[in-house]
Amino acid sequence: MSAVKPWLENLTIAKLHRLAIAIGAPCSGTKAVRIEGIRHAVTNVASNDRSDPSDLSLLSIDMGIRNLAFAHITAPLQATNSAEYLQYQKPTLQSWRRLAVSQSLYATSTVPLSFRVESSSETSASKESFEPADYALHAYELINHMLQTYQPNHVLIERQRFRSGGGSSVQEWTIRVGVFEGMLYASLRTMIEERKMRLRVEPMQPSRVNRYWLGDFVRPSTRKLVGQEVKRAKIRLVGNMLQGADANICVGKGMQPIVAEFVSGCNKVSKSKPTANAGKVKLDDLADSLLQGLSWIKWQNNRRRIEVLGRDAIDLDSGPVS
């Protein structure tokens, strides 16, 4: 199908918005801007498939300094029954961790995850350094370890915002995370060039991930979820995925203890008061890293369908976006 996709011009803003959510394209701007974003996203995945069609080894990173989380997800890439286009099949969660970037990276994945939030006294006792030289070392060691251990062909990094909630001030902590984010990109680019690696690195906008997954949590007549409500909704969503035979994901060998710990913590969060601090557990970073990776997989599959099937690939009228 032509990259021009003239049928997009006939869609209403509401249907373009729904289509953009389904493929992870920008949802703001004029109609022309939205159409161009959709065209670019669909054409880009088709070009990638032609140049390097391969099974997926995906590393999804939720940014942080003390609470960085990542998920390693694999998925086979196969042609559909009609052989018209490729699709990632049901993905498998192979590794899932949350860590402070200054801690050892070489603990095995079977060691129980620490979901507890560190107290201020514990943080002070660790004498955490925020010097650029130390950041650079942490970034290099983290990326080097991840590439050697998981051998990804795609890396997703949560895009940082310096302001949140409409505030005018920029918090020092967000600057620190932003600096570390840049160092991860620099380390990845250096290793890709020096080691001649076939590795794609992409930023992920949290707002687009949230729109994709949380649409069913908000009805047209209700207000938009904000702050802790968003975090709790995503934790609950991931907990539901992992408790049953969910169509979205399989759990890899050796991951059951980690998944069981997350689900146990998720149940505690669900029973706590909405205003509570989630019982001193820290599940949202892990939930974010997993949902970020799963949304990217679904976006790629939807983009492939649109490239071949056009207007009929996605239900633009009603029901959940999938």
Secondary structure by P-SEA (a helix, b strand, c coil): ccccccccccccaaaaaaaaaaccccccccaaaaaaaaaaaaaaaaaaaaacccccbbbbbbccccbbbbbbbbbbbbbccccccccccccccccccccccccccccccccccccccccaaaaaaacccccaaaaaaaaaaaaaaaaaaccccbbbbbbbbccccccccccaaaaaaaaaaaaaaaaaaaaaaaaccbbbbbbbcaaaaaaaccccccccccccccaaaaaaaaaaaaaaaaacccccccccccaaaaaaaaaaaaaaaaaccccccccccccaaaaaaaaaaaaaaaaaaaaaaaaccccccccccccccc
